[in-house]
Amino acid sequence: MNRDVAARIIRYQAETASRLFVEVGANWSGFIADAAVAVTDALRAGGFLYTCGNGGSAADAQHIACELSGKFYLKRAGLPATALTTNSSAITAIGNDFDVDEVFSRQLEGVARKGDVLLAITTSGGSRNVVKAVEVARQRGMIVIGLTGGRGDEFAETCDLCLVVPSEDTPRIQEAHIFAGHMICQLVESAIFGSDE
């Protein structure tokens, strides 16, 4: 590819992503603040945060969980957060013995308690294994926080709180999701441990 053409593509995508971040910050800051309060309250009450998603959203789910179980800005005690995407033996066994649609929901059946939080990520809003995890979470009395894209309105209705990124471009949606995830982690960490001066 010609260097000038590549540069134009990069500039266009950077500008598109920047506009989307500004829109999310302007119109969805209330969601981010409310999600952070929900996670903070659950963790303070002895609850646990579980995350899930597929592909890039699986990576985001793991990323968000590790920011809380490890650290975001502060060197502090770990928080109880884990991604349901990380146990390859469970995922392959459940997918093989039952159905890939159940790889997250079956794990939740074994550990979820009322007051725990599920952070469910699906850019399309239609990932069956994420949808089934939300169903189990609702049955168990968990708080459900969703991250989805412009086609995920129906999915959003199944969540207590949901960010519907106003885009149908998967990479841009995922970038907005990790921005929101980072902000939730920062606010949770600050609320529990105090801000880093």
N, CA, C and O of each residue as an XYZ file, in Angstrom:
788
protein
N       0.840     -1.186      0.000
C       0.000      0.000      0.000
C       0.881      1.244      0.000
O       1.895      1.306      0.695
N       0.481      2.216     -0.780
C       1.181      3.497     -0.837
C       1.178      4.163      0.545
O       0.163      4.170      1.241
N       2.336      4.724      0.928
C       2.481      5.347      2.255
C       1.476      6.481      2.466
O       0.936      6.620      3.563
N       1.214      7.290      1.444
C       0.265      8.398      1.563
C      -1.159      7.885      1.767
O      -1.925      8.445      2.551
N      -1.504      6.809      1.048
C      -2.831      6.211      1.220
C      -2.971      5.666      2.635
O      -3.996      5.872      3.284
N      -1.944      4.973      3.111
C      -1.970      4.436      4.476
C      -2.140      5.557      5.493
O      -2.911      5.429      6.444
N      -1.418      6.654      5.290
C      -1.503      7.793      6.212
C      -2.916      8.371      6.238
O      -3.413      8.740      7.302
N      -3.572      8.454      5.067
C      -4.944      8.968      5.011
C      -5.907      8.059      5.768
O      -6.788      8.531      6.487
N      -5.727      6.747      5.597
C      -6.579      5.780      6.313
C      -6.384      5.930      7.821
O      -7.355      5.958      8.578
N      -5.143      6.025      8.245
C      -4.848      6.157      9.674
C      -5.470      7.426     10.241
O      -6.093      7.397     11.303
N      -5.298      8.552      9.524
C      -5.874      9.815     10.000
C      -7.395      9.737     10.092
O      -7.995     10.209     11.058
N      -8.015      9.131      9.067
C      -9.479      9.010      9.063
C      -9.958      8.185     10.258
O     -10.889      8.582     10.958
N      -9.319      7.038     10.488
C      -9.748      6.175     11.591
C      -9.480      6.836     12.947
O     -10.279      6.691     13.871
N      -8.363      7.561     13.071
C      -8.068      8.274     14.321
C      -9.127      9.334     14.597
O      -9.577      9.495     15.732
N      -9.524     10.059     13.546
C     -10.554     11.089     13.713
C     -11.906     10.465     14.054
O     -12.647     10.992     14.884
N     -12.223      9.342     13.410
C     -13.479      8.647     13.697
C     -13.510      8.163     15.142
O     -14.503      8.348     15.846
N     -12.415      7.542     15.579
C     -12.335      7.047     16.959
C     -12.413      8.197     17.952
O     -13.082      8.083     18.979
N     -11.740      9.301     17.658
C     -11.753     10.451     18.562
C     -13.163     11.007     18.730
O     -13.587     11.315     19.844
N     -13.891     11.136     17.610
C     -15.265     11.639     17.685
C     -16.145     10.702     18.510
O     -16.993     11.153     19.279
N     -15.936      9.390     18.342
C     -16.732      8.418     19.086
C     -16.427      8.496     20.576
O     -17.344      8.427     21.395
N     -15.141      8.640     20.945
C     -14.768      8.772     22.351
C     -15.420     10.001     22.962
O     -15.935      9.945     24.079
N     -15.399     11.106     22.239
C     -16.010     12.341     22.734
C     -17.507     12.135     22.938
O     -18.067     12.577     23.941
N     -18.154     11.462     21.987
C     -19.589     11.203     22.095
C     -19.898     10.305     23.291
O     -20.848     10.561     24.031
N     -19.098      9.254     23.483
C     -19.303      8.363     24.631
C     -19.092      9.143     25.928
O     -19.883      9.015     26.862
N     -18.032      9.951     25.989
C     -17.780     10.739     27.195
C     -18.890     11.727     27.490
O     -19.242     11.943     28.650
N     -19.449     12.334     26.440
C     -20.494     13.341     26.617
C     -21.843     12.723     26.962
O     -22.566     13.244     27.811
N     -22.185     11.620     26.312
C     -23.537     11.072     26.436
C     -23.655      9.849     27.336
O     -24.762      9.481     27.727
N     -22.530      9.210     27.673
C     -22.589      7.980     28.437
C     -21.800      8.044     29.743
O     -21.555      7.014     30.372
N     -21.401      9.251     30.153
C     -20.647      9.365     31.412
C     -21.491      8.903     32.595
O     -20.963      8.349     33.559
N     -22.811      9.130     32.522
C     -23.693      8.655     33.593
C     -23.675      7.148     33.711
O     -23.638      6.611     34.818
N     -23.702      6.449     32.568
C     -23.604      4.985     32.591
C     -22.305      4.549     33.257
O     -22.310      3.677     34.126
N     -21.187      5.158     32.848
C     -19.881      4.763     33.394
C     -19.847      4.983     34.903
O     -19.378      4.122     35.648
N     -20.341      6.132     35.355
C     -20.368      6.426     36.792
C     -21.262      5.439     37.532
O     -20.889      4.940     38.594
N     -22.444      5.152     36.977
C     -23.364      4.207     37.626
C     -22.788      2.797     37.653
O     -22.937      2.086     38.647
N     -22.130      2.387     36.569
C     -21.508      1.061     36.532
C     -20.411      0.962     37.588
O     -20.296     -0.057     38.269
N     -19.612      2.007     37.727
C     -18.549      2.005     38.729
C     -19.122      1.919     40.138
O     -18.576      1.210     40.984
N     -20.211      2.628     40.400
C     -20.864      2.555     41.714
C     -21.386      1.148     41.968
O     -21.228      0.615     43.066
N     -22.012      0.539     40.951
C     -22.549     -0.817     41.110
C     -21.441     -1.814     41.433
O     -21.604     -2.660     42.313
N     -20.313     -1.719     40.727
C     -19.185     -2.627     40.984
C     -18.596     -2.353     42.363
O     -18.332     -3.285     43.123
N     -18.391     -1.091     42.687
C     -17.836     -0.715     43.991
C     -18.695     -1.247     45.127
O     -18.187     -1.862     46.065
N     -19.998     -1.007     45.039
C     -20.906     -1.459     46.100
C     -20.882     -2.975     46.240
O     -20.889     -3.504     47.352
N     -20.855     -3.670     45.108
C     -20.843     -5.138     45.151
C     -19.556     -5.652     45.792
O     -19.596     -6.551     46.633
N     -18.421     -5.089     45.400
C     -17.146     -5.554     45.954
C     -17.043     -5.234     47.441
O     -16.546     -6.049     48.219
N     -17.504     -4.066     47.835
C     -17.482     -3.698     49.265
C     -18.352     -4.630     50.101
O     -18.070     -4.863     51.276
N     -19.412     -5.162     49.490
C     -20.328     -6.057     50.197
C     -19.859     -7.509     50.158
O     -20.575     -8.404     50.606
N     -18.655     -7.748     49.623
C     -18.119     -9.104     49.565
C     -18.451     -9.837     48.281
O     -18.248    -11.047     48.190
N     -18.959     -9.121     47.285
C     -19.300     -9.740     46.011
C     -18.100     -9.888     45.096
O     -16.982     -9.511     45.447
N     -18.346    -10.439     43.926
C     -17.309    -10.771     42.954
C     -17.717    -10.217     41.602
O     -18.905    -10.178     41.283
N     -16.756     -9.791     40.807
C     -17.011     -9.351     39.439
C     -16.552    -10.442     38.475
O     -15.402    -10.880     38.521
N     -17.462    -10.876     37.600
C     -17.143    -11.805     36.522
C     -17.318    -11.069     35.196
O     -18.219    -10.243     35.050
N     -16.453    -11.373     34.237
C     -16.535    -10.745     32.925
C     -16.555    -11.827     31.842
O     -16.043    -12.927     32.046
N     -17.151    -11.502     30.687
C     -17.128    -12.461     29.588
C     -17.320    -11.749     28.254
O     -17.841    -10.635     28.200
N     -16.896    -12.398     27.194
C     -17.017    -11.902     25.830
C     -16.288    -12.864     24.906
O     -15.634    -13.797     25.375
N     -16.391    -12.650     23.606
C     -15.760    -13.507     22.608
C     -14.733    -12.726     21.790
O     -14.911    -11.534     21.541
N     -13.667    -13.393     21.375
C     -12.675    -12.759     20.505
C     -12.068    -11.520     21.142
O     -11.534    -11.581     22.249
N     -12.153    -10.385     20.433
C     -11.638     -9.142     20.985
C     -12.328     -8.761     22.278
O     -11.710     -8.175     23.167
N     -13.611     -9.092     22.390
C     -14.347     -8.814     23.624
C     -13.885     -9.725     24.761
O     -13.951     -9.334     25.927
N     -13.418    -10.933     24.438
C     -12.823    -11.800     25.460
C     -11.546    -11.160     25.997
O     -11.289    -11.164     27.201
N     -10.754    -10.610     25.078
C      -9.529     -9.919     25.498
C      -9.868     -8.718     26.373
O      -9.190     -8.464     27.368
N     -10.914     -7.979     26.006
C     -11.343     -6.841     26.829
C     -11.843     -7.303     28.189
O     -11.561     -6.666     29.203
N     -12.583     -8.407     28.218
C     -13.081     -8.949     29.481
C     -11.918     -9.301     30.409
O     -11.948     -8.996     31.601
N     -10.898     -9.943     29.850
C      -9.717    -10.294     30.641
C      -8.962     -9.041     31.079
O      -8.495     -8.952     32.214
N      -8.849     -8.093     30.184
C      -8.133     -6.842     30.457
C      -8.780     -6.121     31.640
O      -8.087     -5.700     32.566
N     -10.098     -5.979     31.611
C     -10.802     -5.267     32.683
C     -10.673     -6.012     34.004
O     -10.427     -5.399     35.043
N     -10.838     -7.338     33.967
C     -10.708     -8.120     35.204
C      -9.319     -7.992     35.804
O      -9.176     -7.886     37.022
N      -8.285     -8.001     34.953
C      -6.921     -7.945     35.499
C      -6.593     -6.560     36.041
O      -5.769     -6.443     36.948
N      -7.212     -5.507     35.513
C      -6.981     -4.167     36.048
C      -7.488     -4.066     37.486
O      -6.951     -3.296     38.282
N      -8.524     -4.845     37.821
C      -9.059     -4.825     39.176
C      -8.374     -5.845     40.081
O      -8.075     -5.543     41.236
N      -8.126     -7.043     39.571
C      -7.479     -8.054     40.411
C      -6.013     -7.724     40.655
O      -5.446     -8.128     41.670
N      -5.395     -6.992     39.732
C      -3.999     -6.574     39.888
C      -3.922     -5.146     40.373
O      -3.943     -4.883     41.576
N      -3.831     -4.215     39.418
C      -3.821     -2.794     39.748
C      -4.189     -2.006     38.508
O      -3.992     -2.457     37.380
N      -4.729     -0.819     38.740
C      -4.936      0.119     37.640
C      -3.879      1.203     37.782
O      -2.845      1.142     37.116
N      -4.116      2.195     38.636
C      -3.087      3.186     38.945
C      -2.380      2.891     40.266
O      -1.180      3.131     40.401
N      -3.122      2.373     41.233
C      -2.627      2.286     42.603
C      -2.010      0.927     42.919
O      -2.489     -0.103     42.443
N      -0.965      0.926     43.709
C      -0.437     -0.310     44.282
C      -1.250     -0.568     45.537
O      -1.100      0.121     46.546
N      -2.109     -1.566     45.462
C      -3.071     -1.823     46.538
C      -3.445     -3.296     46.511
O      -2.973     -4.052     45.662
N      -4.303     -3.699     47.453
C      -4.758     -5.085     47.507
C      -5.554     -5.421     46.240
O      -6.215     -4.562     45.656
N      -5.473     -6.668     45.839
C      -6.245     -7.110     44.683
C      -7.733     -7.135     44.980
O      -8.148     -7.327     46.123
N      -8.523     -6.939     43.950
C      -9.977     -6.992     44.073
C     -10.499     -8.275     43.421
O      -9.885     -8.778     42.480
N     -11.613     -8.805     43.904
C     -12.138    -10.082     43.398
C     -12.810     -9.939     42.032
O     -14.003     -9.654     41.936
N     -12.026    -10.142     40.993
C     -12.522    -10.037     39.621
C     -11.832    -11.089     38.762
O     -10.620    -11.286     38.861
N     -12.607    -11.763     37.920
C     -12.029    -12.763     37.027
C     -12.843    -12.852     35.745
O     -14.043    -12.579     35.729
N     -12.165    -13.238     34.679
C     -12.819    -13.412     33.386
C     -13.200    -14.870     33.185
O     -12.396    -15.765     33.444
N     -14.412    -15.110     32.730
C     -14.889    -16.467     32.467
C     -14.294    -17.046     31.193
O     -14.600    -18.181     30.826
N     -13.454    -16.285     30.520
C     -12.823    -16.706     29.271
C     -11.484    -17.399     29.478
O     -10.904    -17.900     28.515
N     -10.978    -17.441     30.699
C      -9.578    -17.819     30.904
C      -9.336    -19.292     31.218
O      -8.202    -19.758     31.107
N     -10.364    -20.031     31.606
C     -10.182    -21.440     31.941
C     -10.407    -22.271     30.679
O     -11.532    -22.665     30.374
N      -9.325    -22.528     29.955
C      -9.448    -23.225     28.663
C      -9.999    -24.635     28.823
O     -10.703    -25.119     27.936
N      -9.698    -25.307     29.933
C     -10.238    -26.657     30.140
C     -11.751    -26.611     30.301
O     -12.464    -27.437     29.730
N     -12.243    -25.647     31.077
C     -13.697    -25.520     31.259
C     -14.367    -25.162     29.937
O     -15.390    -25.747     29.583
N     -13.803    -24.215     29.211
C     -14.413    -23.770     27.961
C     -14.473    -24.909     26.939
O     -15.498    -25.112     26.290
N     -13.374    -25.645     26.802
C     -13.363    -26.725     25.806
C     -14.217    -27.910     26.251
O     -14.868    -28.546     25.421
N     -14.223    -28.213     27.548
C     -15.060    -29.321     28.036
C     -16.541    -28.992     27.874
O     -17.311    -29.812     27.373
N     -16.936    -27.796     28.298
C     -18.347    -27.411     28.197
C     -18.761    -27.315     26.725
O     -19.835    -27.779     26.343
N     -17.905    -26.712     25.911
C     -18.206    -26.602     24.485
C     -18.342    -27.953     23.821
O     -19.185    -28.130     22.940
N     -17.519    -28.919     24.233
C     -17.539    -30.253     23.645
C     -18.681    -31.102     24.196
O     -19.401    -31.751     23.437
N     -18.846    -31.095     25.526
C     -19.817    -31.982     26.168
C     -21.242    -31.439     26.129
O     -22.200    -32.211     26.182
N     -21.388    -30.141     26.038
C     -22.717    -29.524     26.021
C     -22.878    -28.703     24.743
O     -23.328    -29.225     23.723
N     -22.513    -27.422     24.794
C     -22.659    -26.546     23.632
C     -21.818    -25.304     23.885
O     -21.690    -24.862     25.027
N     -21.248    -24.742     22.835
C     -20.439    -23.536     22.986
C     -21.270    -22.383     23.538
O     -20.718    -21.461     24.139
N     -22.594    -22.419     23.344
C     -23.465    -21.378     23.893
C     -23.469    -21.374     25.415
O     -23.895    -20.396     26.029
N     -22.997    -22.465     26.036
C     -23.065    -22.597     27.492
C     -21.716    -22.401     28.185
O     -21.620    -22.620     29.393
N     -20.677    -21.996     27.461
C     -19.340    -21.966     28.064
C     -19.223    -20.959     29.209
O     -18.415    -21.162     30.115
N     -19.997    -19.892     29.191
C     -19.964    -18.922     30.296
C     -21.063    -19.204     31.315
O     -20.833    -19.111     32.520
N     -22.255    -19.547     30.835
C     -23.388    -19.736     31.748
C     -23.157    -20.891     32.705
O     -23.505    -20.791     33.881
N     -22.576    -21.989     32.228
C     -22.334    -23.131     33.114
C     -21.303    -22.792     34.180
O     -21.425    -23.227     35.325
N     -20.283    -22.013     33.808
C     -19.316    -21.589     34.814
C     -20.001    -20.732     35.882
O     -19.742    -20.887     37.075
N     -20.874    -19.829     35.439
C     -21.590    -18.972     36.396
C     -22.476    -19.785     37.326
O     -22.590    -19.472     38.511
N     -23.107    -20.836     36.789
C     -23.981    -21.667     37.614
C     -23.250    -22.205     38.839
O     -23.850    -22.404     39.896
N     -21.955    -22.435     38.685
C     -21.187    -23.015     39.782
C     -20.667    -22.021     40.804
O     -20.295    -22.413     41.910
N     -20.633    -20.740     40.455
C     -19.982    -19.776     41.352
C     -20.811    -18.544     41.689
O     -20.568    -17.914     42.718
N     -21.771    -18.185     40.865
C     -22.472    -16.905     41.029
C     -23.323    -16.872     42.290
O     -23.982    -17.847     42.650
N     -23.285    -15.705     42.955
C     -24.107    -15.468     44.135
C     -24.886    -14.170     43.946
O     -24.472    -13.286     43.196
N     -25.995    -14.073     44.622
C     -26.774    -12.839     44.577
C     -25.894    -11.674     44.998
O     -25.192    -11.751     46.007
N     -25.931    -10.588     44.222
C     -25.123     -9.414     44.526
C     -23.804     -9.368     43.804
O     -23.157     -8.321     43.782
N     -23.371    -10.486     43.201
C     -22.194    -10.457     42.333
C     -22.535     -9.655     41.077
O     -23.699     -9.358     40.810
N     -21.503     -9.314     40.317
C     -21.696     -8.532     39.098
C     -21.172     -9.318     37.900
O     -20.107     -9.933     37.963
N     -21.936     -9.289     36.808
C     -21.463     -9.804     35.524
C     -21.292     -8.626     34.585
O     -22.232     -7.866     34.351
N     -20.084     -8.478     34.045
C     -19.828     -7.517     32.975
C     -19.807     -8.318     31.680
O     -18.868     -9.072     31.424
N     -20.840     -8.153     30.869
C     -21.044     -8.953     29.653
C     -20.785     -8.091     28.427
O     -21.406     -7.041     28.258
N     -19.863     -8.536     27.566
C     -19.442     -7.729     26.422
C     -19.774     -8.454     25.123
O     -19.360     -9.595     24.917
N     -20.523     -7.784     24.249
C     -20.817     -8.313     22.915
C     -21.023     -7.144     21.966
O     -21.983     -6.387     22.111
N     -20.138     -6.992     21.003
C     -20.238     -5.847     20.094
C     -21.535     -5.890     19.289
O     -22.112     -4.847     18.983
N     -21.992     -7.093     18.945
C     -23.199     -7.239     18.132
C     -24.469     -7.247     18.961
O     -25.548     -6.927     18.462
N     -24.338     -7.614     20.228
C     -25.516     -7.811     21.063
C     -26.156     -9.171     20.866
O     -27.159     -9.478     21.509
N     -25.593     -9.997     19.985
C     -26.217    -11.278     19.666
C     -25.405    -12.505     19.997
O     -25.785    -13.603     19.592
N     -24.310    -12.375     20.712
C     -23.473    -13.539     21.052
C     -24.231    -14.455     21.998
O     -24.503    -14.091     23.142
N     -24.574    -15.651     21.513
C     -25.452    -16.531     22.296
C     -24.859    -16.914     23.645
O     -25.588    -17.001     24.633
N     -23.555    -17.143     23.705
C     -22.986    -17.548     24.994
C     -22.991    -16.392     25.995
O     -23.101    -16.619     27.200
N     -22.873    -15.172     25.512
C     -22.959    -14.007     26.404
C     -24.407    -13.797     26.837
O     -24.674    -13.511     28.004
N     -25.333    -13.938     25.906
C     -26.760    -13.801     26.225
C     -27.176    -14.828     27.273
O     -27.902    -14.497     28.210
N     -26.720    -16.075     27.123
C     -27.057    -17.123     28.100
C     -26.419    -16.845     29.455
O     -27.014    -17.147     30.490
N     -25.226    -16.279     29.464
C     -24.599    -15.901     30.729
C     -25.435    -14.841     31.438
O     -25.600    -14.889     32.657
N     -25.958    -13.892     30.683
C     -26.825    -12.860     31.262
C     -28.086    -13.501     31.840
O     -28.533    -13.120     32.922
N     -28.658    -14.464     31.133
C     -29.863    -15.141     31.631
C     -29.602    -15.804     32.977
O     -30.409    -15.677     33.898
N     -28.476    -16.512     33.097
C     -28.135    -17.175     34.361
C     -27.857    -16.127     35.441
O     -28.277    -16.287     36.587
N     -27.157    -15.071     35.078
C     -26.866    -14.011     36.040
C     -28.155    -13.424     36.603
O     -28.251    -13.182     37.807
N     -29.149    -13.192     35.742
C     -30.422    -12.637     36.207
C     -31.114    -13.629     37.148
O     -31.676    -13.231     38.169
N     -31.071    -14.910     36.803
C     -31.697    -15.930     37.652
C     -31.051    -15.986     39.025
O     -31.725    -16.250     40.021
N     -29.743    -15.738     39.085
C     -28.995    -15.826     40.339
C     -28.989    -14.520     41.131
O     -28.385    -14.456     42.202
N     -29.641    -13.494     40.633
C     -29.696    -12.231     41.361
C     -28.443    -11.395     41.230
O     -28.160    -10.552     42.081
N     -27.684    -11.626     40.159
C     -26.491    -10.819     39.917
C     -26.887     -9.480     39.299
O     -27.973     -9.346     38.735
N     -26.015     -8.506     39.406
C     -26.151     -7.239     38.711
C     -25.487     -7.416     37.358
O     -24.359     -7.904     37.287
N     -26.163     -7.031     36.282
C     -25.622     -7.229     34.939
C     -25.310     -5.884     34.301
O     -26.184     -5.030     34.146
N     -24.047     -5.716     33.936
C     -23.579     -4.535     33.215
C     -23.187     -4.996     31.818
O     -22.404     -5.936     31.674
N     -23.716     -4.354     30.799
C     -23.427     -4.747     29.432
C     -22.637     -3.693     28.683
O     -22.748     -2.496     28.953
N     -21.842     -4.159     27.742
C     -21.163     -3.298     26.773
C     -21.494     -3.860     25.399
O     -21.215     -5.027     25.125
N     -22.088     -3.040     24.529
C     -22.468     -3.521     23.207
C     -22.317     -2.402     22.185
O     -21.835     -1.314     22.501
N     -22.743     -2.691     20.942
C     -22.641     -1.715     19.866
C     -24.003     -1.270     19.383
O     -25.021     -1.559     20.011
N     -24.019     -0.567     18.267
C     -25.220      0.073     17.768
C     -26.373     -0.856     17.432
O     -27.514     -0.407     17.326
N     -26.096     -2.146     17.261
C     -27.168     -3.116     16.977
C     -27.602     -3.866     18.228
O     -28.363     -4.830     18.137
N     -27.129     -3.437     19.398
C     -27.358     -4.202     20.625
C     -28.464     -3.707     21.527
O     -28.440     -3.977     22.728
N     -29.444     -2.981     20.979
C     -30.519     -2.441     21.824
C     -31.307     -3.528     22.546
O     -31.660     -3.365     23.714
N     -31.582     -4.624     21.868
C     -32.336     -5.718     22.498
C     -31.520     -6.334     23.634
O     -32.058     -6.626     24.702
N     -30.221     -6.532     23.401
C     -29.347     -7.036     24.458
C     -29.337     -6.078     25.640
O     -29.387     -6.510     26.791
N     -29.272     -4.787     25.363
C     -29.206     -3.775     26.423
C     -30.398     -3.877     27.362
O     -30.269     -3.633     28.561
N     -31.556     -4.237     26.821
C     -32.768     -4.331     27.642
C     -32.690     -5.452     28.668
O     -33.444     -5.444     29.642
N     -31.792     -6.419     28.471
C     -31.658     -7.537     29.419
C     -30.688     -7.213     30.550
O     -30.541     -8.003     31.482
N     -30.027     -6.066     30.478
C     -29.019     -5.674     31.464
C     -29.580     -4.647     32.438
O     -30.539     -3.941     32.125
N     -28.977     -4.568     33.619
C     -29.331     -3.490     34.543
C     -28.796     -2.163     34.040
O     -29.469     -1.136     34.127
N     -27.581     -2.193     33.514
C     -26.920     -1.016     32.943
C     -26.244     -1.468     31.668
O     -25.665     -2.554     31.629
N     -26.304     -0.658     30.624
C     -25.644     -1.066     29.384
C     -25.189      0.144     28.584
O     -25.941      1.100     28.394
N     -23.946      0.087     28.120
C     -23.403      1.066     27.187
C     -23.643      0.564     25.777
O     -23.128     -0.486     25.394
N     -24.423      1.308     25.000
C     -24.664      0.987     23.594
C     -23.845      1.982     22.775
O     -24.282      3.108     22.537
N     -22.660      1.562     22.349
C     -21.782      2.456     21.593
C     -22.454      2.766     20.255
O     -22.814      1.845     19.521
N     -22.628      4.046     19.927
C     -23.355      4.422     18.717
C     -22.530      4.230     17.445
O     -22.170      5.196     16.772
N     -22.238      2.974     17.129
C     -21.445      2.624     15.959
C     -21.738      1.179     15.587
O     -22.154      0.389     16.435
N     -21.522      0.829     14.322
C     -21.601     -0.563     13.892
C     -20.249     -1.051     13.385
O     -20.161     -2.108     12.760
N     -19.205     -0.287     13.651
C     -17.834     -0.618     13.244
C     -17.154     -1.320     14.420
O     -16.814     -0.681     15.416
N     -16.959     -2.635     14.301
C     -16.490     -3.439     15.428
C     -15.212     -2.914     16.083
O     -15.186     -2.805     17.308
N     -14.147     -2.580     15.339
C     -12.950     -2.067     16.010
C     -13.203     -0.795     16.814
O     -12.663     -0.637     17.909
N     -14.024      0.118     16.275
C     -14.308      1.353     16.999
C     -15.150      1.063     18.248
O     -14.945      1.683     19.293
N     -16.097      0.119     18.140
C     -16.901     -0.269     19.298
C     -15.999     -0.811     20.395
O     -16.130     -0.440     21.562
N     -15.077     -1.696     20.008
C     -14.182     -2.301     20.997
C     -13.293     -1.253     21.662
O     -13.017     -1.342     22.858
N     -12.849     -0.269     20.897
C     -12.029      0.799     21.482
C     -12.834      1.606     22.497
O     -12.315      1.985     23.547
N     -14.101      1.865     22.181
C     -14.954      2.578     23.134
C     -15.230      1.722     24.365
O     -15.320      2.248     25.475
N     -15.364      0.408     24.181
C     -15.585     -0.486     25.319
C     -14.409     -0.460     26.279
O     -14.599     -0.381     27.493
N     -13.202     -0.526     25.750
C     -12.052     -0.562     26.665
C     -11.855      0.794     27.331
O     -11.370      0.858     28.461
N     -12.224      1.881     26.649
C     -12.223      3.190     27.300
C     -13.183      3.188     28.488
O     -12.819      3.597     29.591
N     -14.413      2.724     28.253
C     -15.395      2.660     29.341
C     -14.914      1.730     30.445
O     -15.049      2.041     31.629
N     -14.350      0.585     30.058
C     -13.818     -0.352     31.053
C     -12.721      0.257     31.885
O     -12.694      0.079     33.103
N     -11.807      0.978     31.246
C     -10.735      1.650     31.979
C     -11.304      2.672     32.959
O     -10.847      2.768     34.097
N     -12.287      3.424     32.520
C     -12.864      4.438     33.399
C     -13.564      3.793     34.588
O     -13.465      4.292     35.708
N     -14.276      2.680     34.354
C     -14.905      1.964     35.470
C     -13.839      1.510     36.459
O     -14.002      1.677     37.668
N     -12.749      0.939     35.955
C     -11.667      0.477     36.834
C     -11.072      1.624     37.635
O     -10.839      1.490     38.836
N     -10.826      2.748     36.977
C     -10.257      3.903     37.679
C     -11.191      4.394     38.788
O     -10.747      4.682     39.899
N     -12.479      4.485     38.480
C     -13.434      4.992     39.471
C     -13.623      4.014     40.628
O     -13.748      4.436     41.777
N     -13.645      2.715     40.338
C     -13.767      1.706     41.385
C     -12.551      1.749     42.293
O     -12.683      1.776     43.517
N     -11.375      1.756     41.698
C     -10.138      1.778     42.472
C     -10.067      3.019     43.349
O      -9.698      2.936     44.521
N     -10.416      4.153     42.790
C     -10.383      5.408     43.543
C     -11.389      5.392     44.687
O     -11.086      5.854     45.787
N     -12.591      4.859     44.432
C     -13.628      4.820     45.463
C     -13.231      3.929     46.627
O     -13.513      4.252     47.781
N     -12.579      2.808     46.335
C     -12.252      1.840     47.386
C     -10.959      2.192     48.102
O     -10.858      2.032     49.318
N      -9.968      2.673     47.353
C      -8.644      2.860     47.932
C      -8.214      4.321     48.015
O      -7.169      4.610     48.600
N      -8.973      5.242     47.459
C      -8.568      6.630     47.431
C      -7.758      6.919     46.194
O      -7.086      6.034     45.663
N      -7.818      8.175     45.721
C      -7.114      8.528     44.491
C      -5.609      8.598     44.715
O      -5.146      8.840     45.830
N      -4.853      8.383     43.645
C      -3.397      8.446     43.691
C      -2.961      9.880     43.425
O      -3.072     10.384     42.307
N      -2.461     10.525     44.477
C      -2.009     11.915     44.342
C      -0.623     11.955     43.722
O      -0.066     13.035     43.524
